[in-house]
C-alpha cells in the first residue's frame, strides 16, 4: 500500500479518538507502522485517553488463549 499523507495528517489531529475508532496499520516490515502507532498512542495518552498497543502476533495469541 502507498503512503497516504492526507490520512496520516488526519490521524495526527486525533479526530479518531472522539469517535472511539480503532486504527490498524498494515504494510511490510520497515515502513514505519510501529513508529506511527507509538506517536499516535503518545499523543492520545497526553490528551488523557487510555491506550492499548499490541502487534498482530499479540492479538492472535490473545484470541487463541481466549478460545
C-alpha positions in Angstrom: 0.0 0.0 0.0 1.1 3.5 -0.8 1.6 6.1 2.0 -1.5 8.3 2.2 -0.1 11.6 3.6 -3.6 13.0 4.0 -4.7 10.1 6.1 -1.5 10.4 8.3 -2.3 14.1 8.8 -5.9 13.3 9.7 -4.8 10.7 12.2 -2.4 13.3 13.7 -5.4 15.5 14.5 -6.7 12.9 16.9 -10.2 13.1 15.5 -10.5 9.3 15.6 -10.3 9.5 19.4 -13.6 11.4 19.7 -15.3 8.6 17.6 -13.6 5.9 19.6 -12.4 4.4 16.3 -9.6 1.8 16.1 -6.6 2.4 14.0 -5.0 -0.5 12.2 -1.7 0.0 10.3 -0.8 -2.5 7.6 2.3 -2.9 5.5 5.6 -4.6 5.0 8.3 -4.6 7.6 10.3 -1.4 8.0 7.7 1.0 6.7 7.2 2.9 10.0 4.0 1.4 11.2 5.2 0.9 14.8 6.8 4.4 14.8 3.5 6.0 13.7 1.5 3.9 16.2 3.6 4.9 19.1 3.4 8.6 18.1 -0.4 8.3 17.9 -0.6 6.5 21.2 1.6 9.1 23.0 -0.5 11.9 21.7 -3.7 10.1 22.8 -2.2 9.4 26.3 -1.2 13.1 26.6 -4.8 14.0 25.8 -6.0 11.8 28.7 -7.0 8.8 26.7 -6.3 5.2 27.7 -4.4 3.3 25.0 -3.7 -0.3 24.1 -0.8 -1.3 21.9 -0.3 -4.8 20.5 1.2 -6.4 17.5 -0.7 -8.8 15.3 1.1 -11.7 16.9 -0.1 -10.4 20.3 -3.7 -10.3 19.2 -3.6 -13.8 17.7 -2.1 -15.1 21.0 -4.8 -13.3 23.0 -7.6 -14.7 20.8 -6.1 -18.2 20.9 -5.9 -18.0 24.7 -9.5 -16.8 25.0 -10.8 -19.6 22.8 
